[in-house]
Amino acid sequence: MRGIAIFLVVIYHYFVIAFAPASPAAYAFAGLRLSWSGVELFFVLSGFLIGGILIDTREQCNYFEVFYLRRVCRIAPLCFLWLLLFCVLTFSQNLLMSYQNDFGPGWMVATWLLAVEVQFYCTLPFIIRYLEPQKLPWFPLSLVLAAPLLRIAFSFSFSNGAFASYVLMPCRADALLLGTLCAWFLRQKGALEFLTTYSKALYATFLLLLMGTVTFTIKYHLMTSYGWSSLGYTWLALLYASLLLITVTTGYGMIKAVAMSPLLRRLGAIAYGVFLMHLGILCLLHKLIMRDGPIIFNTQDLMVTIFALALTLVLANLSWKFFETPIVAWGHKIEHQRAKAIMFRFMNPIRPAWRSHG
């Protein structure tokens, strides 16, 4: 699933918006203009994986210590190394982006999503730790419902409200928390059996949401248009949440076969490095070689773009093998410790084999 998300994002940045306007290639890739929504899938996955980890460990006495140490080991080293090559920046750049109504230099564009993720990490652990189990699904659900209302309010209140709605964490909380709700639901007694029994209904829901997404895509071309920023992001999040549930609960079908692809699984493993590096490398190589921005006008431009993609994949693989993996492994040496007095207990939590430890 993570491989699908990063594949969509790279396709969008490298090809869908890169070809010269009105060119035959631009029309050929027009059908993939929804590929920007790979970031929405990232949010749903993040809510699902991080929420699941927190739910499973909420009773441990070193709950916060282990969670934040492991998150720092996973996100901070590569991000700060990348940013040091450009300038010193903190995880608040999305606030500046929303104010300036712009993503900033290509080297920095991908960091807006990291800012949203880190701000989410600073919020969700407290919700899961201190909210009583019977109240857990209802509070996140209320925030899911509030997110599109907040985006609508932003759109009518500020000239750059649509862009702010795209990059600010509270406005994207619906995708993140829908993933968390999926994680919570799958840990309830009988949840897997329920989804397996009604798998046809789950597929039908996915197809209905997919048809609605196609309608949104035809009617609203820009990701920051009112249709997307009002209800569209939530609709997309529901689409990817249903896709996630299909993937983790069914053992057959085309969706499962695609999700089990070795190539996508490898791409998913290096997705963080690819996401962080791909735009910076693309912009840098086009400036150095073609003396222009990453727009594809001719064969030479296309070759530079393909070279940038290959270089990104190579560097992301090297980073994962020699830089990220040792740091993540060090972070996982810190084990959870069970508290002597347990205040809350989830009823028969399911610990599926597919649960990631982040």
N, C-alpha and C positions, 0 to 999 in steps of 0.2 A: 504493500500500500504506500509506503514511504517512497519507493522507487517510482510508482505511478505519479505521485505528487511532484517530485523533482523533475521527472520527465516532462510533465505539462509545463512547469515553470520555465525550463530551459527552451522548450519549443517556442513558447510565447516570446521570450526575450531575444532569442537568436534568429528566429525566422518570421513569426507571424507579424511582428511590428517592425521588422528590419528591412523588408523589401521596399523598394521605392513605390510611393503611392501610385495607384492606377496601372502598375505593371502587371503582366500576366501572372508572375509568381505571387504577387500580393493577392490577386483574386483567387489563386489556387489554394493559398493558405487561409483564406477568409473563413472557411469552415472550422478552423481551429482557433478562432479568436477567443473562445471561452477558456482556452488553456491557462489564462491568467488565474483561473480559479484553483489552480494547484495549491496556492497559499491557503485557500479555505480548507482543502483536504489536510494540509499540514496542521491547521488549527484543530480540526476534529480529532486527528490522530494524537496530537499533543494532549488534548483534554482527556482522551481515552487512556493513553499510556500513563501519564502523570497522575491522573485521577485514580487509576487502578492501583498504582504503587502506593499512593497515600492512603487509600481505603484499606489495603492489605496490612499496612504498618502503623495505623493510627493509634494502636494501643501500646506501641513501644516507647520506652522512657526516653530514648535518644532520637525520637521521631524527627524533630526539626534539624538536629545536628547532621544526621546521616543524609537526609533529603537534600539540604542545601550544599553540603560538601560534595555530594555526587553530581548535583546540577552544575556547580562551579567547575568541577573537573571535566564535565562534558562540554560545556558551552564556552567558558571564559578563555581557556588557553588559546585556541585557534582564533577566536574572535579578536582578542587583544593583539595577537601576533599580526593578524591581518590589518587591524586598524593602525598599529604602530608603523606600518609601511606607508600610511597616508597621513594620519594625524592622531592626536589624543582625543578620544571621545568617550562619553559615558552612555549608559543605557537609558538615555532620555531623549535621544535624537528624534524619536517620533513626535515629541511635543514641538520641537523646532520645525520639523517637516510640516506638521499641521498648520503652524503659524505662518510659514512661508509659502504654503500651498505648493510644495515641490519636494521631490525625493532627494534632491541634492546631487553631488557628483556620482557617476556610475559606480565608482569604487565603494561608495557608502550605501547604495540603494538597498541592498539586501538586509542591512542592519535594522531597518524599521521592524521587520518581523521578529528579530531577536529581542528588540525592546519590548514588544507586545508580550512575547513569551516570558521574559524575565519578570515583567510586571504581574503577569498571571501567576508565576511561581511565588511571588511575594504575597499573593492573596489566597489562593486555593488551599494551601496547607492549613491555614487557620480556620477556614470554613469546615474542612473535613475533620480537623482535630477536635474542635470545640462544639460543633453542631451535633445535637442528639441524632442517633441513627434514623429514627422515625421521621425526623424533619429534613434529613439530608437531601432527598430528591426535590422537595418543594421549594427550598430556597434557591438552588441553582436554576430550577425551572422558572421562577419568577424573574431572575436576571436574564434568562434567555428571552422571555417575553418583553422585557424592558429594553433590550438592546436595539431592536428596530425602531421603537418609539424614541429612543435617544438619538438615533441617526436622523430620523425625520425632524426632530427638534433642531438639531445642528444644521440641517439643510435649509431650514427657514430662518434661522437666527444669525448665521454667519455667511459671508460671501464665499468663504472657502470651506463651508460646512461639509460638503460632499467629500472633499479630500480628507478632511479631519476624521470623518466617519470611517474612512478606509484604514487609517493608520493608528487610531487611538484604541487602547485595550478595552475600555468599557463598551465601545461601539462594536467590538468584535467578540464580545463575551458569549454571544449565542453559539458560535461555532465551537469555541473552547469548552463551554459547559455542556453542550450536547454530547461531545465526546466523553466528558466526565459522567454524564447520566447513562451513557451506554455502558461504561465501565461498572457503574453502580448496579445497573439492571442485571448484567451478566453474572454478578456475584450473589444474586438472590436465588433462593431455593427454587428449582424447577425452571429457571429462565432459559437455559439451553434447550431443555426438552420442549418448552413452549415455542421457541423460535423454530426448532426443527419440525414440530408438528404443523406449524402454520407458515412453513417456508414459502409456499405459493403466494400467500398474502404478502409476505415480505418482498418477494420479487415483484408483485403487482404494485406495491407501494413505490418501490424503486423506479419502475417504468413510468408511473404516473408523475413522480417528481422529475424524472428525466424529460418527459414531454413538456412539463412546465418550464424547465430550464431552457429547452430549445426555444420556447416562445419568448422568454426573457431575452435570450441572445439575439433573436431576430429583431425584436423591438428596441432593445437598448444596446447600442454598440460599445459605449464607453463603460469601463468598470466603475467609474465614479458618477455615472448618470443617476438621476433620481430613482429610477426603477430598481436599480441594483442596490443603491445605498439605503433605500427604504425597506423593502421586503426581500429583495433579491438575494442578499447575503444569507439571510436566514433560510430561504428556500434552498440555496446551494448547500448550506450546512446540513439540512435535513436529507438532501440527496446523498451526500457523502457519509452521513451517519448510517443511512440504510445500506449503502454499499459496504461499509465497515462491518455491520452486523451480518450481512450475507457472507462476507469473506471469512469471518471467524466462527460461524456456526454451521456452515454447510460443507460437506466433503466432496461435492461434485459440482459440475456445471462450468460454463465458460468463464465466469467471473473468478471462480476458485482456481481454474487452470491458469489464467493470466496472472493472478496474484502469486502463484507458486513458481512463476518463471524464474530460473536461476539468474538470468540477466537483470531482471527487475530487483531481485533480492540483493544482488551485489550493488546495484545502483542505489538501493535503499540504504545499504550499509555506509556508503560514502556521501549520502545525500546532504549532510550538514556542510561538508567541505565544498561540494559542488554549488550549493545554494549561496554560500558566502563568497566564493571566488568567481563565479561564472560571468557576472556583469563587469566586474573590475578588469578581468583578463580580456574580455571582449572589447571594451572601450580602449584599454591600453594598447592592444595590438593594432586596432584600426587607426589610432592616432599615430603610432610609431611607424606603421608600414604604409598606410594609405593617406595619412595626414588629414583624416576626416573622421567624423563620427561613425558609429556602427550602422550605416545604412548600406544595403546591398543594391548597387546600381548595375554591376557587371560581374563577370566571372571572377575577376581578381578579388573583388569585395567578398564574394561567396567563399573563395578559397581561404581568405583570412578568417572568416567566421568559422569555417570547418576546422581550421588550425587552432583557433581559440577554444573550440569545444574539445578537441583532442587534448590540448594542453591542460584544460581544466580537469578533465577526467584523470589524467596522469598525476597531476599535483594533488588532487583529492585522494587518490589511492595511496600515494606516498604519505600524505598527511595522516590518513587513517591508520596505516600500518606502523609508521615509525614515530608519530607524534601524539595522535589522539588516543589510540588504544592503550599505550602504557599508562597514560594519565588516568584514563577511565578505570583501568584495572587497579591502580593504586587507590582510587576513590572507593572501590568496592571491597577493599580490605577492611573498611570500617563496617562492622556488622550491627544490625539492630539488636537492642537489648530490651527484653520484655519487662514491663513494669510489674512490680509486686502486686500493686492494687490496680485492678482493671475497672475503670469507671464505666466504659461502654463496651458492648460486644455486638458485632454484626451476627445475625442469625445464619449459621451454616454458610460461611463465605466460600464461594467456589474459587479455586485457584487453578485456572485452566493452563494447559501446557503451553498455549501461545502467549501467555502474559509476559510482557517484556520487563526487564529490570532496569531499563533506561541506561 
